[in-house]
Amino acid sequence: MQEELSRELQEKLERLKEYIRGLGSLAVGFSGGVDSTFLLAVAHEVLGDKAIAVTGTDASVPEREIKEAKAFCEERGIRHILYTMNPMAEEGYRKNGPDRCYFCKRGIYTQIRQIAEENGIEYMAEGSNMDDLGDYRPGLRAVAELSVKSPLREAGMTKADIRAISKAMGLPTWSKPAYACLASRFVYGEEITEEKLRMIDQAEQFLIEHGFLEERVRMHGNIARIEVPAGDIPRLAADEIREQVYARFKEIGFLFVTLDLRGYRLGSMNATIKKENDG
C-alpha cells in the first residue's frame, strides 16, 4: 500500500479478499473502469493466474478504453482475453427500451461464462458497488439470473471506498471519471445503430482532446446534448471552443448541437423513466 487506509476501509478490503479467496478462480468482466480495475487488481493479488480478465469489444466501447484495459493487464501480467460482442443481434438492445442494459449484460455474461469454462475458471464476477443499488440498473437482473458474483457489493464497498483504496494501491484509475458504454447516450426508444455509436464516440473524443475529461454527448435524434460539469460550462460556451465544437459536431453528422445548462450527471436519461412513472 502506498497510503495508510482507515480501519473501516482496511476491514472492507480484507472482507473482499476473503470472499474472492473462497471462490478459488474468477473471470472478471473487465472494462478498464474504476470498479472493474480495482476488482481485477485485488483478484489477481489473491488468486494469481486463477484470475483472468475478459473484455468485450464492439462499437459501443471506445478504442481508448480497450487500449487502457490492455495496457493495465500487460503491465501487471494478468491474462487478458478479448472477444467480439454482437449486441446488435439482440432486438431488445437495438430497440433501446428502458431494459436495454438487461439484454446487453445477458449477452456479455453468457459469453464470459463460456470463456471461463474453456479456461477452467469456475466463477464470473462483475464490478458493481453499493451505490449502483440506488439507481435504475436493469443489467443487475441479468447478473442475478446468470449467477455472476458481485464481490464489491459483498464487501459493502461504495464508489468512494473503491477510489480511496485504489489510490492507496497506486492504481491509475483511482481518479478516472465514471464511464458507461456509449449505448447509454441514447434517449430511450431511439434505435441504436453502429453509425450512431460512432458519431457519439467521435464527438466525445473531440471533447476529451480539448480538455473536457468528464463529459457526455447525449443523442436525441439529430440533436447532440452536451453535458460537462457546471464549472466547465463557461469554458465550453466561450466563442473559440464553442465554434470549434459546433463545426466538428456538424461534420460528424449532428444537425443541432446543444449545451445542457444543468451540467453533467450520471444516468440523466433515466429521468425520462421517472417522469413516465410519476405520470
N, C-alpha and C positions, 0 to 999 in steps of 0.2 A: 504494500500500500504506500502511495506517495503522500497521503494525508491521513491524519487520525480521524476515525469515524466516531460518532456518538455511540453510546451504549445501545440505544434503540436501533440504530442502523446496523451496528455490528451483529445484533441478535437476528435481525431480519436477513442479513447476508448469510449467517450460519444456518438459519432455517431453510433458506433457498438451497444452499449447498447440500444439506442433509436430504432434502426432498429429491434433488437431482441424483445424488449418490444412490438413493433407493431405487431409482429407475434402471440403473445399470447401463443402458445405452439409449441414445437420443438423437433423433434427426430434427434439427431446429429449422423451422421455416424462417429464412434469413433475408431480410430486406435491406439491411445496412443502416436502418434507422436506430434511434436511441435505444429503444427497448430490446429489439432482437439482437443488436450488437452486444449489449450488456449480458443478455441471457446466454448467448453463444460463448462469450468470453468465460463466464463462470462455468458453463457446462464443459468446455474444453479443459479448464483448470481441474475440474473434478473427475471427469471421465476420460480425458486424453483422447486417444483415437476412437473411443466408443461414442464420441460426439461428432456429428457431421453437420455441415451447413448445406441447406438446399434452397436454391434461389430460382424462382420462375422468371422468365423474360417474355415480354410481349410489348405491344405498342403503348400500354398503359404505364410502363415503367421507364422513366428517362434513362438514357445511356449513362449519365453521370452517376446515377445511383448504383447501377451494375458495376461500373468501374471501381467505385468506392468499396463495394462489398467484396469484390475480387481481391483488391489490394489488401484489405484487412485480413482476409484468410491467408493470403500468400505470406504476409508479414509474420503471422503467428503460427504458420504451419498447420492450419486447420484444413481438413479435407472439405472441399467445396464442390458440390455438384450443381451444375446449372441445367435447367431443362426449359423447353419452349412451351409456354402456356398457349391455350387457344380459347379464351373466354368467349370469343365471338360466336363459337359454335353453340353456345347456350342462349336460347331465346330470352330467358329471364334476365340475363346480363345485358343483351343488346337493347331490349326494350326499356331498360333503366327505370324500373319501378322502385319504390322505397326499399324493397328487399333485394335489390341488385347485388349487394355485398354478400348475401347468403349464397347465391349461385356461384359467385366468383370464388369464395372461400371453400365451398364444397368441391369445386373442381381442383383447386390448388392442393388441398389436403388429401384428396383421392390420389393424386399423382405422387405426392410426397410419401404417402403410405406405401405405394408400390416401390418407390426408390428405396425406402427404408428396408422393406422386406428383401429386396435384391441385395442389400448390403449388410444383412444380418443385424439390423438395428430394430429393437423391439418397440420403442415408443416414438411418437411425434410430439413436438411442442411448438407453441406459438407465444408471442411476446406481449399479450395484453396485460394491463396492470389494473389496479383497483379503480383508478379514475375512469377507465373505459366502461365501468358498470353504470355510470351516471348519464350516459348519452345513448342515443338510439344506435345500436350496434347489431344489425341482423346477422353479421358474419359470425357472431358468437354462437348462434344457433347451430350453424354448420360445425363449428368447433366441438360443441357438445355431442352432436349426432355421430361424429366420426371419432369420438374418444381421443381428441387431441388434448394433450396436457397443457396447462397454463401455470407454469411454475412461479411466475412473478405474482400472480394472484394468490397462489397457495401460500406464498411467503408474506402476503399482506402488503406488498410494495406499491407505492404511489409513483407517479412520474417524478415528483421532486426527490423521492428516495433514490430512484434509479439514476437520476442526473448526479446527485451528490456522491453516490458510491462509484459511479462511472468516473467522476473526476478524481476521486481518491485512488482509483485503479489506474489512472492515466489513459483512459480510453479516449480516443479522438472525438467521439460522438457525444461527449457529456454536455456540450453546449450546442449541439446541432439543432437547427429548427425542426419542429414537428413536420412530418411528411405523411401524405396519404396518396394512394395511387391516383393517376390522372382521371380515372373514371369518376372520381368524386367531385369533379369540377362541373358536371352537367346538372342542369335543373332536372328534377325527376320527370320522367315521361318523354324526354328528348332522346331519341335513339342514338346509341353510341356507335361510331364508326372509327376505323383506323385513321382516316383522314382528319376527323375532328380531334382525335387524340394527338396527332402530330401537330395540329395547329396550336393546341394548348401547350404542348411541350416546347415548341419553338418560342411561343410568347413568353412563357415563364423563364426559359433560358435567357432570353433577351433582358428581362428584368434583373435576373441574377447577375448577369455580366455587367450590369450598370449599378451594382451595389445594393440591390433590394433583395436581401438574403431570406427574408421572411415574407412571403408573398403567395397569392393565389390568383389565377386567372379563371374566373367562372364563366361558363358559356351558357348564354340564353339565346338560342337561335343564332342569329348573325351578330349578336351583341357580346362583346367581351366586357365583363365587370371585374375590374382590378381591385384586389384587396391588399393593402400594405398596413403595417402598424400605424396608428394615428400620428406618431411622431415623424413618420416618413412621408405623410401626405403632402406637406408643403414642398418638399424636395421634388416629389413626383409631379406636382402641379406646376412647378416652375417652368417657364416658357421653353427653355432649351431642352430639358428632358421630356416634357410633355409632348413637344412636337416630334421628337425622335421616336417616342413610344407610339404615338399615333401613326406615323409613317410606316413603322415596322409592322404594326398590327394590321394595318390595311394591306400591306404587302403579303402578309401571311394568309389573309382571306377574310378578316372581320370587316363588317360594314360599318359598325359603330363601336366606339371604344369609350368606356365609362370608368369613373373612379368612385368606389364605394366610400361615402363620407363617414360611415361608421367605423371603417378600418378593418384590419384583418382579424378574423376569429375562426376557430376550428369548427367544422361542421355547419357552416352557415346555410347550406342547402337544406339541412334538417328543419329549418324554420318553416318551410312550406308544409311539412308534415304536421308540425304542431298547430299551424294555422288551420289546416283542414280539420284536425281533431277538435280544436276549440269550436269550430263552426258546427 
